[in-house]
Structures are given as C-alpha cells and as structure tokens.
Amino acid sequence: MRPIRSERAILFLSFLLTALLAAAQQKPLHELQQAFVDLRFGMFIHYNMPTYSLEDWPDPDMPVSAFAPTHLDCHQWAKAAKAAGMTYGCLTTKHHSGFCIWDTKTTDYNSMQSPAHVDVVRQYVDAFRQEGLAVMLYYSILDTHHRIRPGHIKPKKHTDYIKAQLRELLTQYGDITALIIDGWDAPWSRISYDEISFPEIYDYVKSLQPNCLLMDLNAAKYPREALFYTDIKSYEQGAGQKISTSENRLPALACLSIQRTWFWKESMPTDQLKDVRWLVEENIRPYNEAYCNFILNVAPNREGLMDDNAVEALRQIGQLWKHEGPTKPVPQCDPPITLCNIAKRCPTEYSWSYDYGIGDFANDDDFSSAWTSHPTVSEPWWEVDLQGTKSISLVTIVEGKKGCMQAYRLEYSDGKLWHTLFEGDAPECRVKQHRFPPVKAGRVRVAVIRHQGKLSIAEVGVY
C-alpha cells in the first residue's frame, strides 16, 4: 500500500504546485478586461458539423463522415482576418450538436475520426498565432448528440465530461485569451447553472488558465448594468441584443455575422453581405468608444475555405478601418457574480403588493417580472426564507425600474435576531450589490425606508 500512498502524495503535491504557480501568474481581472477591449475587433469563425448541413441546428446524429473538408486552410482565415485589421480569432470547437473539431479522447464524435482526419483547433491556433493574432475558443454546454440537454442532465457525469473537454482545450493549445461559452442558462437551451454548476466550471477554467476570460453568452437574460456569470458582457446582435453606446460602462463584446447565418450555406458565395461601411461606421467605431470589442463572424465553406466575396469584404474593411491602439480606460466595475443564487424560488413574505405583482416574482429567476409594492404602503418590505441556515456573503437587488428606491435597509436573520448589513441611500444604479464577510443567515429582508413612484423589485439574489 505504501507505493500507492506515495503516488497519491506526489499527485497531490503536483496539483498544489500547479495551483500555486497559476495563482502567482494571475493578472488582475480589470487588467484582462481592459486588454480584451483594447483588442477592438476580431473574427468569429463558425465552422463545425452545421457547415455540412442545411441548418445551423443539424441532426445531432449526423454521421462523422459528413464532416469532410477538402482544402482546409486556416492560414487563409488568418490572413483574411489580418487584412481586415482584426487582432484575434474565435473558433467554434463544439457547437450545440456536440461534434468536436479537435483531437479529443472524450468521444469518437470528432474530426479526427472523419475522412479528413484533422485537428482543426490545432491548425487554427497555429495559423492565427503565426499571423500575430490572439486566440480565443467557443464551446457549447448544450450538446444534443451526447444528451446534455433539458430532461437528460446528469449533473456529475455531464460536468465531468465538460471539464475533461475543457481540460484538453486549455492545456494542449497554448494560451487562450478568452473562452466563449454558449448554450447555458439561456431561454432556448434551458440548462441551468444549478444542473451544470457555473461556479465549478468557472473555477476550473481559471485553475487551468488564470488569465483566460470566461464569457457566457447570457446578455438576453441578465441586466446590462452588472456582470452576471461572465467576465465580459456580451451582446448577440442578430438575436436583438443591442448595446447602449451612451450608457454602457462595462467591458463588453458585440457579435454579428457578415453573412446571413452563423454557419455557411450554399447561397453564400453570391449572397449580398453586410455593408462594409456600415460595419465600420455603425459598429466597430462606436462600439470601441463604448468599451466594447466587436467580433464579426465569417463562416468557412465546406471545402474549409472562406468564400471570395467574404475575403474581399474583409479586405475592404481593412482599407476603411485601422487599429488605433488601446481604447479609453474601462471604468472600474464590481467583480462578476459567479455563485449560484440560493434565494431562487424560495418562500417569500412581503408587505401588500399591487395587483398580481406578488412577492415570488422577485426571486423567480426572471428579470422581466417583479414584485410591485402597493402605492398606499409607505415603507414596503420584502423577505426571503432561505430554508435553513446558509453562509452568505453577497446580496444583489435589481429594481424593476431604476430610481424608485431612494433609501433602504438590508438585513438578515440568524434565527434569533435581525442584523443590518446596509442602511442608507440607494445607489443610483438599477443593480445594487452588497458584499460582506460571510454570515450565517436563515432569512434576508429588504426594508424600503423611502421611495418615489411605483416601487418594484425584479430580482433579489443571495449568494
């Protein structure tokens, strides 16, 4: 038994040393956010099994043999990106149908098993780095081929599978500037941060590459005033998500496709693409001035090449737009919220509400609904029962309408007494964050001391 114990001790010490070295090399998050915004403009590359289907959401059981590029040339992609003035690329390593385009040991459903027998991720990272471009990766949590989808989630099994794939991507391909996660906690994917633990995945990514930014494409659900479950606020323009260039104060990313869909379609070589002047004047330039990096999708075709019209459009962009160096300083902001909300759907008590806007709307995990106080109540209050004593260190309060709450008291009960965490004037922002040393709490209460207009609270989060 002694050799086994010694082996375990060595493995533990090796892991501990790796963790300590990673922590020592970690840069401040704000520095990484600033560097990301300073990149200004990059290339999204949607290339995966959907390229070989008529749909962006193909049959999840399409045979591996369908993935058959005949002239894959990632150097062509990189040169086209550089011609446009782009500074980085981001490749779809795995999309929603679960096909992996790298040399993975986790599944046979991958590009190495295809007729092309190719590690696309390897060719991509090598080509882009050769052109002096930074490398980012896209990864979908939703995976319909491997049944990581609503009604089939097996939390431990699927989390271990995801971590194994992320470990390959983050240990075999060098430094990754950012990891864009998709298909998680979205209205259409319906995989919650509780089923596949966000804090576990987030911490795991940081343990492998401390300076890799993690972005979850979740702007549609969460308020634009805070970083909920992401290091960078993201906006998918094709889905109607539009950044406010006058109000944004967070490090941000806006994405759009130059073609009509994310993945290549047969009509694209002759399709009219997005107007290059519009892309420059209405997207890249104004977004860069609003702390926002712009990423433009260009989809390679079934040969593995970018169409001539797309390459020409990128060349024209490069004539109209030049990278001017660092952007203006990104304002300091609160750290990302990465823990799961333990107040979600717990029992609530509250003062008289208005009409149907009752208390559970304030912790239903839906920011479009709200608890609304009855206008005759001068000092409204709302309270959540955490269903047991929990250690908490963060509370967020999201108003339904900014500016109604003027002063309030935030308090918690330890089962015997109520203790005040905050009392005073309300911050002007819609999302109010309160961080404090951990305390043991069974209940949390928001007591409004002064307000104007129709008071409503969209969500209270307890972490």
Secondary structure as GFF3:
##gff-version 3
##sequence-region A 1 463
A	DSSP	alpha_helix	2	25	.	.	.	ID=ss1
A	DSSP	alpha_helix	29	38	.	.	.	ID=ss2
A	DSSP	beta_strand	41	45	.	.	.	ID=ss3
A	DSSP	three_ten_helix	49	52	.	.	.	ID=ss4
A	DSSP	three_ten_helix	64	66	.	.	.	ID=ss5
A	DSSP	alpha_helix	74	83	.	.	.	ID=ss6
A	DSSP	beta_strand	88	94	.	.	.	ID=ss7
A	DSSP	three_ten_helix	111	113	.	.	.	ID=ss8
A	DSSP	alpha_helix	120	130	.	.	.	ID=ss9
A	DSSP	beta_strand	134	140	.	.	.	ID=ss10
A	DSSP	alpha_helix	155	171	.	.	.	ID=ss11
A	DSSP	beta_strand	178	182	.	.	.	ID=ss12
A	DSSP	alpha_helix	198	208	.	.	.	ID=ss13
A	DSSP	beta_strand	213	216	.	.	.	ID=ss14
A	DSSP	beta_strand	233	236	.	.	.	ID=ss15
A	DSSP	three_ten_helix	237	239	.	.	.	ID=ss16
A	DSSP	beta_strand	252	257	.	.	.	ID=ss17
A	DSSP	alpha_helix	276	279	.	.	.	ID=ss18
A	DSSP	pi_helix	280	284	.	.	.	ID=ss19
A	DSSP	alpha_helix	285	288	.	.	.	ID=ss20
A	DSSP	beta_strand	292	297	.	.	.	ID=ss21
A	DSSP	alpha_helix	308	320	.	.	.	ID=ss22
A	DSSP	beta_strand	348	350	.	.	.	ID=ss23
A	DSSP	three_ten_helix	359	363	.	.	.	ID=ss24
A	DSSP	beta_strand	371	372	.	.	.	ID=ss25
A	DSSP	beta_strand	381	399	.	.	.	ID=ss26
A	DSSP	beta_strand	405	413	.	.	.	ID=ss27
A	DSSP	beta_strand	418	425	.	.	.	ID=ss28
A	DSSP	beta_strand	431	451	.	.	.	ID=ss29
A	DSSP	beta_strand	456	462	.	.	.	ID=ss30
###
